Amino acid sequence: MAIIKIRLEQRKDIVKFNFLYSLHQHLGWPRSDKDSPEEISIYTTSDLFDLNQKVLINIGNWVSLKII
């Protein structure tokens, strides 16, 4: 299982990110860190890793995020 970690620049963008990623819910399962909710781990399979990165780049047009 592959994990992609992202950090949202603003905490208020969590809901917007979750909505935009839910449009592609077949790609993975996003989970927020309890102590730092703006850090999100996306659990996916290795064959969907590249597609997830493309989707995250597109979401980055709407939400300020950084892939770490």
Summary of the structure (lengths in Angstrom):
residues: 68
radius of gyration: 10.8
end to end distance: 17.0
largest distance: 31.0
contacts: 181
relative contact order: 0.33
helix: 43%
strand: 29%
